[in-house]
Amino acid sequence: MITHPAFSPEPWDIRERGLDLSVLAQSESVFALSNGNIGLRGNLDEGEPHGLPGTYLNSVFEFRPLPYAEAGYGFPESGQSVIDVTNGKLIRLLVEDEPFDVRYGELGAHERVLSLRDGVLRRTADWVSPSGHCMQISSARLVSFTQRATAAIAYEVRPVDAPLHIVLQSELVANEQLPATSADPRAAAALESPLQPEQHIAHDARARLVHCTRASGRRIGAAMDHTVHCPANVRTEIECSPDTARFTLTTRLARGESLRVVKFLAYGWSSMRSIPAISAQVEAALTLARESGWEGLLAEQRQYLDDYWARADVDLDGDPEVQQAVRFALFQVLQASARAERRPIPAKGLTGPGYDGHVFWDTESFVLPTLTYTTPHAAADALRWRHLTLPAARQRARQLTLDGATFAWRTINGEESSGYWPAGTAALHINADVADAVIRLVQATGDEAFERTAALPLLVETARLWASQGFHHVDGSFRIDGVTGPDEYSALANNNVYTNMMAQRNLRGAAEAAERHPDEAAGLGVTGDEIAAWARAADAMFVPYDDKLGVHPQAEQFTDLAVWDFAQTRPDQYPLMLHFPYLQLYRKQVVKQADLVMALFKRGDAFTADEKARDFAYYEPLTVRDSSLSACIQAVLAAEVGHLDLAYDYLGEAARMDLDDLEHNTRDGLHIASLAGAWLTLVAGFGGMRDSGGSLTFAPRLPAPLTRLTFSVLWHGQRLCVNINKTNATYSLEGDASVELAHHGRTFQLTAGEPVTNPIPPAAPGPRPSQPPGREPVRHRPGRA
């Protein structure tokens, strides 16, 4: 955990004063810059010391072996891992032949600031070399949202007390030596030096390296160019080898004079284009970046983010830590998705190698709801990537003797990469999660072209999966047996409520979409009988219920199991999966992350208010939150059933997951889904927003520390603004349309330019539910992150 006061609570900045090398890897993730296409970890400009170097391109990966003690039919033969590509961040400085290294000499003031308003990471340092030379060093770094292939660094150095000889080396380096990321030597060997050189060219202040991955066949181009501003004479040279390009600049600066170098970077990759094509692509991007110049790139970046914050910002009073955290969260969700453009949104974004760079159900269930109402084009692109992977999903379904399509539990290119089938292959709910995201986006945007070309095939193929996986029981109900729900401490269960309820939504959504677009549906081979079968299955979907306890079991017979012995479980034995065998976890009532409670949120239309309150109270003492995906969902339901203080505590956990390194693994990359969950907690939790049935409803209530909450959502291209205080909520609409909404169950018509204010009724919660001993959320209060 980051225990020192690294990030002061500022509304628009993430500021680190001083440099604590013990948490360097964590800060590298926090300060990572990305646009969804390129990702640069927040390493120091000089490259060393580092926690974990990292430069990533979306979907650039290498295959690696997946070893099994015993092989089984349908087990994936190889995995996929994101790789560190050519590093262009490096700018090394030598002062009178002494390298600038924060571990040597004397580091005075050192500060890094990530500006959420303009998307720039700035650094300043006062350094005295071992021989006593005083320097001031500053840099600014960005990854462009407007020029998707471009990054840039402005680097400035100034002698403080005497003239000094300065040597600056700007580099491109491929196949960097990295810390070991796998205990399996076979996997480590597959990922060691994964780039084969194909071309290296340098002239003037410009250089280009082209490489290809050894097994996955991704060709990567990286190029750099420079502009130099210096009052003194400057001598430059450039050299190039297969894995390294170095631009060297030498000068002598008088006291107070400054050397300023702007480094432009361009990246491109393809699994199909030739060396000349990739070279031309990165050269064109580099030329455009240099034409724009540093100031031009800065202006474009600020304009892009001004537009984003105008529609996506969440503004609140009463808690500066949460205010900072939710803006950081929104910024990182944007960074993970903005220019992904029909490529996946990994669980860590492009901030680190955690989870091997894979995409999971997290994207559709947590990230896309946030994007749907703030940046819908990015949500559509993520789902178009799923559509592009349909051939692999169809093939996987055939392998599993199922109809339709089965999406990979974890993947980069669409092929299954999970070697643990009870929590991977058996977690078929991912297919309904994709369908849920599709249905939500179509409802929120009304995009008929998207529905015809991408949404309909996704809905049809996933509906076919459920029709073949489930069956009609002799009692007439439709059942889905032998699956794993979101709770990975309960595997291979029958009739997991979350899975069944989401499959029901999937089947109905497919039937309705096919009826809206009969010609396109016919082109997919859909018949009237098939549509009718989907509707029958949805109507007959079995939802288990425990009449004795008056709650829904997470899955059939779950409430018959013995409860985990929490009293004998030590605090240092969490997460449980690292200290106890799954053999024991699977046979007890213990919940890794919100599962049944997730169903209460995602399918809230199918449960009564009393059912939600009883179910929530039952599952709170069983849920250990050994997953970063849980706190935000528990927060949303806690708010809905009236436990506003508990919801607020969970909000602090979800929102500051990475700023405070709460799970002790931020070094491997940020938790993008948990960050998106901070938005869900505020908007769906305290804003009470629901989007079922094609309409928006709100039931806002604020916890005690918050005095105001304002947010906006996009609905059919219109910006809807909601302003909440302790006593009422005001709704306003931009544009020239009107929309029907509901406030705490009462419908009203909202017309553009005519705000409506409604009173907020008081909550009437029951007793605050307990959590497993030692797993209570930290009591979050303003002034204490």
C-alpha positions in Angstrom: 0.0 0.0 0.0 1.2 3.5 -0.8 1.4 4.8 2.8 3.3 8.0 2.3 1.2 11.1 1.3 2.2 10.7 -2.3 -0.9 12.1 -4.0 -2.3 15.2 -2.4 -6.1 15.6 -3.0 -6.3 18.1 -5.8 -9.4 18.4 -8.0 -7.6 18.1 -11.4 -4.1 16.9 -10.7 -2.3 13.8 -9.4 0.8 15.3 -7.7 3.7 13.4 -6.3 6.1 15.5 -4.2 9.5 13.8 -3.6 10.5 10.4 -5.0 10.0 7.2 -3.0 11.8 4.4 -4.8 10.0 1.8 -2.7 6.7 2.6 -4.5 8.2 3.5 -7.9 6.4 0.7 -9.7 3.1 1.7 -8.4 3.6 5.3 -9.4 4.7 4.2 -12.9 1.2 2.7 -13.3 -0.6 5.8 -11.9 1.4 8.1 -14.2 1.0 5.9 -17.3 -0.2 7.7 -20.4 -2.2 6.1 -23.1 -4.8 6.8 -25.8 -6.1 3.2 -26.2 -3.6 2.5 -29.0 -0.3 3.4 -27.4 0.6 3.0 -23.7 3.6 4.4 -22.0 4.2 3.5 -18.3 5.3 6.5 -16.2 8.9 5.5 -16.0 11.5 8.2 -15.3 12.9 9.8 -18.5 16.4 8.4 -17.9 15.0 4.9 -17.7 16.6 3.9 -14.4 15.8 3.2 -11.7 12.6 1.6 -12.7 10.0 -0.7 -11.2 8.8 -2.1 -14.4 9.6 -0.7 -17.8 6.7 -0.7 -20.3 5.7 0.5 -23.7 2.6 -1.2 -25.1 0.6 -1.3 -28.3 -3.0 -2.5 -28.2 -3.2 -6.1 -29.3 0.6 -6.6 -29.8 1.3 -9.8 -28.0 3.3 -13.0 -28.2 2.1 -16.6 -27.9 3.4 -18.6 -24.9 3.0 -22.2 -23.8 0.2 -23.2 -21.5 1.5 -26.2 -19.6 -0.9 -28.7 -18.1 -0.2 -31.6 -15.6 -3.0 -33.5 -17.5 -4.2 -32.5 -20.9 -7.9 -32.4 -21.7 -10.1 -32.0 -24.7 -10.8 -28.3 -25.4 -7.9 -27.0 -23.3 -6.2 -24.0 -25.1 -2.8 -25.1 -26.4 -1.2 -21.7 -26.0 -1.6 -18.4 -24.2 -1.1 -14.8 -25.1 0.9 -12.2 -23.3 1.2 -8.5 -24.0 4.8 -7.6 -24.7 7.0 -4.6 -24.1 7.6 -3.0 -27.5 10.3 -0.5 -28.6 10.9 2.0 -25.8 10.9 5.6 -27.0 10.7 7.3 -23.7 14.4 7.2 -22.9 16.3 10.5 -22.7 19.6 10.2 -20.8 21.5 13.2 -19.5 25.2 13.4 -18.7 26.6 16.5 -16.9 30.3 16.8 -17.2 30.4 13.0 -17.9 28.2 12.1 -14.9 24.9 10.5 -15.7 21.8 12.0 -14.2 20.6 9.2 -11.9 18.3 10.0 -8.9 20.2 7.3 -6.8 23.5 9.2 -7.0 24.4 12.7 -6.0 21.8 14.8 -4.2 18.2 14.9 -5.4 16.6 18.1 -4.1 13.0 19.0 -5.0 11.4 16.4 -7.2 7.8 16.6 -8.4 5.6 14.8 -10.9 2.2 16.0 -11.8 -0.4 14.3 -14.1 -2.8 16.9 -15.3 -6.2 15.5 -15.9 -7.3 18.6 -17.7 -4.7 18.5 -20.4 -3.5 15.0 -20.4 0.2 15.8 -19.8 2.7 14.3 -17.3 5.1 16.9 -16.1 8.3 16.4 -14.0 10.7 18.8 -12.4 13.9 17.9 -10.5 16.7 19.8 -8.8 19.8 17.7 -8.9 23.4 18.0 -7.6 25.8 15.6 -9.3 28.3 13.6 -7.2 31.0 16.1 -8.1 28.8 19.1 -7.0 27.3 20.4 -10.3 23.8 21.9 -9.8 21.1 21.3 -12.5 17.4 22.0 -13.0 15.7 19.4 -15.2 12.1 19.4 -16.4 10.1 17.3 -18.8 6.6 17.0 -20.1 5.1 14.0 -21.8 1.9 13.2 -23.7 0.3 10.5 -25.7 -1.9 12.2 -28.2 -5.7 11.6 -28.3 -6.0 13.4 -31.6 -3.0 11.8 -33.4 -3.4 8.1 -32.4 0.1 7.0 -33.4 1.9 9.8 -31.7 3.6 10.6 -28.4 5.9 13.5 -27.6 8.3 14.6 -24.8 9.6 18.1 -24.2 12.9 17.9 -22.1 14.7 20.9 -20.7 17.9 21.2 -18.7 19.6 24.3 -17.1 22.8 24.7 -15.2 22.2 26.6 -11.9 25.6 27.9 -10.7 28.3 27.4 -13.4 28.8 26.7 -17.1 28.6 22.9 -17.8 29.2 20.5 -20.6 26.0 18.6 -21.4 25.4 15.4 -23.3 21.9 14.3 -24.0 21.1 10.9 -25.5 17.6 10.2 -26.9 17.0 6.6 -27.7 14.8 3.9 -29.2 15.4 0.6 -27.6 13.9 -2.8 -28.5 14.0 -6.0 -26.5 14.7 -4.3 -23.2 15.7 -6.6 -20.3 12.7 -6.9 -18.1 12.1 -8.4 -14.6 10.8 -12.0 -14.7 7.0 -12.1 -15.1 6.4 -15.8 -15.0 7.6 -18.6 -12.8 7.4 -21.0 -15.7 10.8 -21.0 -17.5 9.1 -22.0 -20.8 6.8 -19.0 -20.7 9.7 -16.7 -19.7 11.8 -18.0 -22.6 9.0 -17.4 -25.0 8.7 -13.8 -23.9 12.4 -13.0 -23.7 13.6 -10.8 -26.6 10.3 -11.3 -28.5 11.1 -8.8 -31.3 13.0 -9.9 -34.4 14.7 -6.9 -36.1 13.8 -6.3 -39.7 14.9 -2.7 -40.5 16.9 0.1 -38.9 17.4 3.5 -40.5 18.7 6.8 -39.1 19.5 10.2 -40.6 19.8 13.8 -39.2 17.7 13.7 -36.0 15.4 11.0 -37.1 15.5 7.2 -36.7 13.2 4.2 -37.4 13.2 0.6 -36.2 11.0 -2.1 -37.5 10.6 -5.5 -35.7 8.3 -8.5 -35.9 7.2 -10.8 -33.1 8.6 -14.3 -33.5 5.4 -16.3 -33.2 2.3 -14.1 -33.3 3.5 -12.3 -36.5 2.9 -8.7 -35.4 5.1 -6.2 -37.3 5.9 -3.1 -35.3 7.4 0.2 -36.4 8.8 2.8 -34.1 10.3 6.1 -35.1 11.6 9.3 -33.5 12.5 12.8 -34.5 13.7 15.9 -32.6 13.7 19.6 -32.6 16.5 21.4 -30.6 16.3 24.8 -29.0 19.6 26.1 -27.5 21.4 29.4 -27.4 24.8 27.7 -27.5 26.5 25.8 -30.2 25.2 22.2 -30.5 26.8 19.2 -32.1 24.6 16.3 -32.9 25.0 12.8 -34.3 22.8 9.8 -34.8 23.5 6.1 -34.8 21.4 3.0 -35.4 21.7 -0.8 -34.9 19.0 -3.5 -35.1 17.7 -3.0 -31.6 18.8 0.6 -30.8 18.8 4.0 -32.3 20.5 6.9 -30.4 20.4 10.6 -31.2 23.2 12.4 -29.2 23.5 16.1 -28.6 26.5 17.8 -27.1 26.8 21.4 -26.0 28.2 23.7 -23.3 25.6 25.8 -21.4 26.4 28.9 -19.5 24.9 29.4 -16.1 21.1 30.1 -16.5 21.0 29.0 -20.2 18.6 26.2 -21.2 18.7 23.4 -23.6 15.3 22.3 -24.8 14.7 19.2 -26.9 11.3 18.0 -28.2 11.2 14.4 -29.0 8.4 13.1 -31.3 7.5 9.5 -31.3 5.4 7.5 -33.8 4.2 3.8 -33.6 2.4 1.5 -35.9 1.8 -2.2 -36.1 0.0 -4.7 -38.2 -0.3 -8.5 -38.6 -0.7 -8.1 -42.4 1.2 -5.0 -43.7 4.7 -5.2 -45.2 7.9 -3.6 -44.0 7.6 -0.7 -46.5 3.9 -0.1 -45.5 4.7 0.0 -41.8 7.7 2.2 -42.4 5.6 4.6 -44.4 2.8 4.6 -41.8 5.1 5.7 -38.9 7.0 8.2 -41.0 3.8 9.8 -42.0 2.7 10.0 -38.4 6.0 11.4 -37.4 5.8 14.1 -40.1 2.4 15.2 -38.9 3.5 15.3 -35.3 6.5 17.4 -36.2 4.3 19.7 -38.3 2.0 20.2 -35.4 4.9 20.9 -33.0 4.8 20.5 -29.3 2.5 23.5 -28.8 0.2 22.3 -31.4 0.0 18.8 -29.8 -0.7 20.5 -26.4 -3.5 22.6 -27.9 -5.1 19.6 -29.6 -4.9 17.6 -26.4 -6.5 20.3 -24.3 -9.3 20.8 -26.8 -10.0 17.1 -26.9 -10.1 16.9 -23.1 -12.2 20.1 -22.7 -14.8 18.4 -24.9 -14.6 15.2 -22.9 -14.9 16.8 -19.5 -17.8 18.9 -20.7 -19.9 15.7 -21.1 -18.3 13.3 -18.7 -17.2 15.2 -15.6 -18.6 14.2 -12.2 -18.5 17.2 -9.8 -19.1 16.9 -6.1 -18.8 18.8 -2.8 -17.8 17.3 0.5 -14.9 14.9 -0.3 -11.8 16.1 -2.1 -10.3 12.6 -2.2 -13.2 11.1 -4.0 -13.4 14.2 -6.3 -9.8 13.6 -7.3 -10.3 9.8 -7.6 -13.4 9.9 -9.8 -11.8 12.3 -12.2 -8.6 10.1 -12.2 -10.9 7.1 -12.9 -12.7 8.8 -15.8 -9.4 9.9 -17.3 -8.0 6.4 -17.1 -11.1 4.9 -18.6 -10.8 7.3 -21.5 -7.1 6.5 -21.8 -7.9 2.8 -22.1 -10.5 3.2 -24.8 -10.4 6.5 -26.7 -8.4 5.4 -29.7 -8.6 1.6 -29.3 -10.8 1.6 -32.4 -12.0 -2.0 -32.8 -9.4 -3.4 -30.6 -10.0 -4.6 -27.0 -9.9 -2.7 -23.8 -7.7 -4.9 -21.5 -8.4 -5.2 -17.8 -5.2 -3.1 -17.1 -5.7 -0.8 -20.1 -2.2 -0.2 -21.5 -0.7 0.7 -18.0 1.1 -2.6 -17.2 1.4 -6.3 -18.0 -1.0 -7.5 -15.3 -3.3 -10.4 -16.4 -1.0 -10.7 -19.4 -2.7 -7.8 -21.1 -6.0 -9.8 -21.4 -9.5 -8.6 -21.8 -12.2 -10.2 -19.6 -15.9 -9.7 -18.9 -14.8 -6.6 -17.0 -15.0 -4.6 -20.2 -18.6 -5.2 -21.0 -19.9 -5.2 -17.4 -18.0 -2.3 -15.9 -16.1 -0.2 -18.4 -18.7 -0.1 -21.2 -21.6 1.2 -19.1 -19.4 4.1 -18.2 -18.4 4.7 -21.8 -21.9 4.2 -23.1 -23.1 7.4 -21.3 -19.9 9.4 -21.7 -18.0 8.3 -24.8 -20.5 6.1 -26.8 -18.3 5.8 -29.9 -15.6 4.1 -27.8 -18.1 1.7 -26.4 -19.3 0.9 -29.9 -15.7 0.3 -31.1 -15.1 -2.1 -28.2 -18.2 -4.1 -29.2 -17.2 -4.0 -32.9 -14.0 -5.7 -31.7 -16.1 -8.4 -30.2 -17.9 -8.7 -33.5 -14.6 -9.1 -35.3 -13.8 -12.0 -33.0 -17.0 -13.9 -33.8 -15.3 -16.4 -36.1 -13.0 -17.5 -33.2 -16.1 -17.5 -30.8 -18.0 -19.7 -33.3 -15.1 -22.1 -33.6 -14.8 -22.2 -29.8 -18.5 -23.0 -29.5 -18.1 -25.9 -31.9 -15.2 -27.2 -29.9 -17.4 -27.2 -26.8 -20.3 -28.9 -28.7 -22.4 -25.8 -28.4 -24.3 -23.7 -31.0 -23.7 -20.0 -31.7 -20.6 -18.4 -30.3 -18.7 -18.7 -27.1 -16.5 -15.8 -26.3 -13.1 -16.3 -24.7 -12.9 -15.8 -20.9 -9.5 -14.1 -21.3 -7.9 -13.2 -24.6 -6.1 -10.6 -26.7 -6.9 -11.8 -30.2 -10.3 -13.5 -29.6 -8.9 -17.0 -29.0 -9.3 -18.6 -25.5 -6.2 -18.1 -23.3 -7.5 -19.3 -20.0 -5.8 -22.5 -18.8 -8.2 -22.9 -15.8 -11.5 -24.1 -17.2 -13.7 -24.0 -14.1 -13.3 -20.2 -13.8 -12.8 -19.7 -17.5 -14.6 -21.9 -20.0 -17.4 -22.6 -17.5 -18.0 -18.9 -16.9 -20.3 -18.7 -19.9 -21.9 -15.5 -18.4 -19.4 -13.5 -20.4 -21.5 -14.1 -23.5 -24.6 -12.6 -21.8 -22.4 -9.7 -20.6 -21.5 -8.9 -24.2 -25.1 -9.0 -25.1 -26.1 -6.8 -22.2 -23.6 -4.2 -23.3 -24.9 -4.4 -26.8 -28.5 -3.9 -25.7 -27.6 -1.0 -23.4 -25.7 0.8 -26.1 -28.5 0.5 -28.7 -31.0 1.7 -26.1 -28.8 4.7 -25.1 -27.9 5.8 -28.7 -30.6 4.6 -31.0 -27.9 3.7 -33.5 -29.7 1.5 -36.0 -26.7 1.0 -38.2 -24.7 -0.4 -35.3 -27.6 -2.6 -34.4 -28.0 -4.1 -37.9 -24.3 -4.6 -38.6 -22.7 -5.5 -35.2 -25.3 -5.8 -32.5 -27.7 -8.2 -34.2 -25.0 -10.9 -35.1 -23.7 -10.7 -31.5 -27.1 -11.1 -30.0 -28.1 -13.9 -32.4 -25.0 -16.0 -31.8 -25.0 -15.6 -28.0 -28.8 -16.5 -27.9 -28.0 -19.6 -29.9 -25.4 -20.5 -27.3 -27.9 -20.3 -24.4 -30.5 -22.2 -26.4 -28.1 -25.1 -26.7 -26.5 -24.9 -23.2 -29.8 -24.8 -21.4 -32.7 -27.2 -21.5 -36.4 -27.4 -20.8 -37.0 -29.3 -17.6 -40.0 -31.7 -17.1 -41.6 -29.0 -14.9 -41.5 -26.6 -17.9 -38.8 -24.4 -16.6 -35.7 -23.5 -18.7 -32.5 -24.4 -16.8 -28.8 -23.8 -17.3 -26.6 -26.3 -15.5 -22.9 -26.6 -14.9 -21.7 -23.0 -15.2 -19.6 -20.6 -13.1 -21.0 -17.2 -12.2 -19.1 -14.1 -11.3 -18.2 -15.7 -7.9 -15.1 -17.7 -8.7 -15.3 -19.4 -5.3 -18.3 -21.3 -6.5 -17.7 -23.2 -9.7 -19.8 -25.5 -12.0 -23.1 -24.7 -10.3 -26.6 -25.3 -11.6 -28.8 -22.3 -12.3 -26.6 -19.5 -11.2 -29.1 -16.7 -10.8 -26.8 -14.0 -12.4 -26.1 -16.2 -15.4 -29.8 -17.2 -15.8 -31.1 -13.7 -15.5 -28.5 -12.3 -17.9 -29.2 -15.1 -20.4 -32.9 -14.3 -20.2 -32.1 -10.7 -21.1 -29.8 -12.0 -23.9 -32.6 -14.3 -25.4 -35.2 -11.6 -25.3 -32.9 -9.0 -26.7 -32.0 -11.3 -29.6 -35.6 -12.0 -30.4 -36.6 -8.4 -30.3 -33.7 -7.3 -32.5 -34.3 -10.1 -35.0 -38.0 -8.9 -35.3 -36.9 -5.3 -35.8 -34.5 -6.3 -38.6 -36.0 -9.3 -40.3 -33.9 -9.1 -43.5 -30.6 -9.0 -41.6 -31.8 -11.7 -39.3 -32.7 -13.9 -42.2 -29.2 -13.4 -43.6 -27.9 -14.9 -40.3 -30.2 -17.9 -40.8 -32.6 -16.9 -38.1 -36.1 -18.4 -38.5 -39.4 -17.6 -36.9 -39.3 -20.9 -35.1 -35.9 -20.0 -33.6 -37.1 -16.6 -32.4 -40.1 -18.2 -30.8 -37.8 -20.8 -29.1 -35.7 -17.9 -27.7 -38.8 -16.2 -26.3 -40.1 -19.5 -24.8 -36.8 -20.1 -23.1 -36.6 -16.6 -21.7 -40.2 -16.7 -20.4 -39.5 -20.1 -18.7 -36.1 -19.2 -17.2 -35.7 -20.8 -13.8 -34.7 -18.6 -10.9 -34.1 -20.6 -7.7 -35.5 -19.2 -4.5 -35.0 -20.4 -0.9 -38.5 -20.1 0.7 -37.2 -21.0 4.2 -34.6 -18.2 4.3 -36.6 -15.8 2.1 -33.7 -15.1 -0.2 -32.4 -16.1 -3.7 -29.6 -18.7 -3.5 -26.6 -17.6 -5.6 -27.1 -20.8 -7.5 -29.3 -23.9 -6.9 -28.6 -25.4 -3.4 -26.0 -22.7 -2.5 -27.8 -21.8 0.7 -27.7 -25.5 1.7 -23.9 -25.4 2.0 -22.1 -24.9 5.2 -20.9 -21.3 5.8 -17.2 -20.7 5.6 -15.5 -20.5 9.0 -14.7 -16.8 9.0 -13.8 -16.7 12.7 -10.9 -19.1 12.1 -9.6 -17.3 9.1 -6.8 -14.9 9.8 -6.6 -11.4 8.1 -3.3 -12.5 6.4 -5.1 -15.4 4.7 -7.0 -13.2 2.3 -7.3 -13.5 -0.6 -8.6 -17.0 0.2 -7.6 -18.5 -3.1 -3.9 -18.0 -2.3 -4.2 -19.8 1.1 -6.9 -22.5 0.7 -7.6 -25.1 -1.9 -10.6 -24.6 -4.3 -11.8 -28.0 -3.1 -12.7 -26.3 0.2 -13.9 -23.0 -1.2 -16.3 -24.6 -3.7 -18.2 -26.5 -1.0 -18.8 -23.6 1.4 -20.9 -20.4 1.4 -18.2 -17.9 0.8 -18.3 -15.3 -2.0 -15.3 -13.9 -3.7 -17.1 -11.0 -5.3 -20.6 -9.7 -5.9 -22.6 -12.4 -7.8 -26.2 -12.6 -6.7 -25.8 -8.9 -5.7 -24.6 -8.2 -9.3 -27.8 -9.7 -10.6 -29.8 -7.4 -8.3 -28.1 -4.5 -10.1 -27.9 -5.7 -13.7 -31.4 -7.2 -13.6 -33.0 -5.0 -11.0 -36.2 -4.9 -13.0 -36.7 -8.6 -12.1 -36.6 -8.2 -8.3 -38.8 -6.4 -5.8 -37.5 -3.8 -3.4 -38.0 -6.2 -0.5 -36.2 -9.0 -2.3 -33.2 -6.7 -2.9 -33.0 -5.7 0.7 -33.2 -9.2 2.0 -30.7 -10.6 -0.6 -28.2 -7.8 0.0 -28.4 -8.3 3.8 -27.8 -12.1 3.4 -24.8 -11.9 1.1 -22.9 -9.1 2.8 -21.6 -11.4 5.6 -20.5 -13.9 3.0 -18.7 -11.7 0.6 -14.9 -11.3 1.2 -14.2 -9.0 -1.8 -11.1 -10.9 -2.9 -11.7 -9.1 -6.3 -11.4 -5.4 -7.2 -14.7 -5.8 -9.1 -16.8 -6.2 -6.0 -16.8 -3.0 -3.9 -18.5 -0.8 -6.6 -21.4 -3.3 -7.1 -21.9 -3.6 -3.4 -21.8 0.1 -3.1 -24.6 0.5 -5.8 -26.9 -2.0 -4.0 -26.1 -0.6 -0.6 -27.2 2.8 -1.8 -30.3 1.4 -3.4 -31.5 -0.3 -0.3 -30.8 2.8 1.8 -27.4 2.0 3.5 -25.8 5.2 2.3 -22.9 5.2 4.8 -21.9 1.7 3.8 -22.2 2.6 0.1 -19.9 5.6 0.8 -17.3 3.4 2.4 -17.3 1.1 -0.6 -17.1 4.1 -2.9 -13.8 5.0 -1.2 -12.4 1.5 -1.8 -13.4 1.4 -5.4 -12.4 4.9 -6.3 -9.0 4.9 -4.6 -8.1 1.3 -5.5 -5.0 2.4 -7.3 -4.2 5.8 -5.9 -3.7 4.0 -2.5 -2.7 0.6 -3.9 -5.3 -1.1 -1.8 -4.8 -4.6 -3.3 -1.0 -4.3 -3.4 -0.7 -5.0 -7.1 -1.0 -1.6 -8.7 2.6 -2.1 -9.8 1.3 -4.5 -12.5 -1.1 -1.9 -13.9 -4.3 -0.1 -13.0 -7.7 -1.7 -12.3 -9.6 -0.2 -15.1 -12.9 -1.9 -14.2 -12.7 -0.8 -10.6 -12.0 2.8 -11.8 -15.1 2.6 -14.0 -16.9 1.3 -10.9 -16.2 4.6 -9.2 -18.4 6.3 -11.8 -21.0 3.5 -11.5 -21.1 4.0 -7.7 -21.7 7.8 -8.0 -24.1 7.7 -10.9 -26.0 4.4 -10.4 -25.5 4.3 -6.7 -26.0 7.8 -5.3 -27.6 9.0 -8.5 -29.8 6.0 -8.6 -29.7 5.8 -12.4 -31.1 2.7 -14.1 -31.6 2.0 -17.8 -33.8 -1.0 -18.0 -36.6 -1.3 -20.6 -35.2 1.4 -22.9 -35.8 4.3 -20.5 -33.8 6.2 -17.8 -34.9 6.3 -14.2 -33.3 8.0 -11.2 -33.6 7.5 -7.4 -30.9 9.8 -6.0 -29.8 10.1 -2.4 -26.6 11.4 -1.0 -24.6 10.0 1.9 -23.9 12.3 4.8 -20.4 13.6 3.8 -21.5 14.6 0.3 -23.5 17.8 0.0 -23.8 18.0 -3.8 -23.3 15.7 -6.8 -23.5 16.7 -10.4 -23.1 14.5 -13.4 -24.1 14.2 -17.1 -25.1 11.3 -19.3 -25.6 11.2 -23.0 -29.0 9.9 -24.1 -29.8 9.6 -27.8 -27.2 12.3 -28.5 -28.6 14.7 -25.9 -26.7 15.8 -22.8 -28.8 15.2 -19.7 -27.5 16.9 -16.5 -28.4 15.8 -13.0 -27.7 18.0 -10.0 -28.4 16.5 -6.6 -28.3 18.0 -3.2 -29.6 16.8 0.2 -33.2 17.7 -0.4 -33.9 17.6 -4.2 -32.6 16.8 -7.6 -32.7 19.1 -10.7 -32.7 17.6 -14.2 -31.9 19.6 -17.3 -31.5 18.7 -21.0 -29.4 20.3 -23.7 -30.4 20.4 -27.3 -33.9 20.7 -28.7 -35.7 17.5 -27.7 -37.5 16.1 -24.7 -37.3 12.9 -22.9 -39.5 10.9 -20.4 -37.7 10.2 -17.1 -38.7 8.8 -13.7 -37.6 10.2 -10.3 -38.2 7.8 -7.4 -40.9 6.0 -9.3 -42.7 9.1 -10.6 -42.5 9.8 -14.4 -42.1 13.2 -15.8 -41.4 14.9 -19.1 -38.1 16.8 -19.4 -37.8 19.4 -22.2 -34.6 21.0 -23.3 -34.1 24.4 -21.7 -36.8 23.7 -19.0 -35.2 22.2 -15.9 -37.3 20.1 -13.5 -36.6 19.9 -9.8 -38.0 17.0 -7.7 -37.8 16.4 -3.9 -35.8 13.5 -2.6 -37.7 11.2 -0.2 -35.9 10.0 2.9 -34.4 6.5 3.0 -35.7 3.9 5.4 -33.0 1.2 5.7 -33.0 -1.7 8.0 -30.0 -2.5 10.3 -26.6 -2.0 8.6 -25.5 -5.5 7.5 -22.2 -7.0 8.7 -19.3 -8.2 6.6 -16.9 -11.2 7.3 -14.6 -10.4 10.2 -11.8 -8.2 9.0 -13.3 -7.7 5.6 -15.3 -4.6 6.4 -14.7 -1.6 4.1 -12.4 1.0 5.6 -14.5 3.8 7.1 -13.9 6.4 4.5 -14.3 10.0 5.6 -13.2 13.3 3.9 -9.6 14.1 4.7 -8.7 10.4 5.0 -8.1 8.5 1.8 
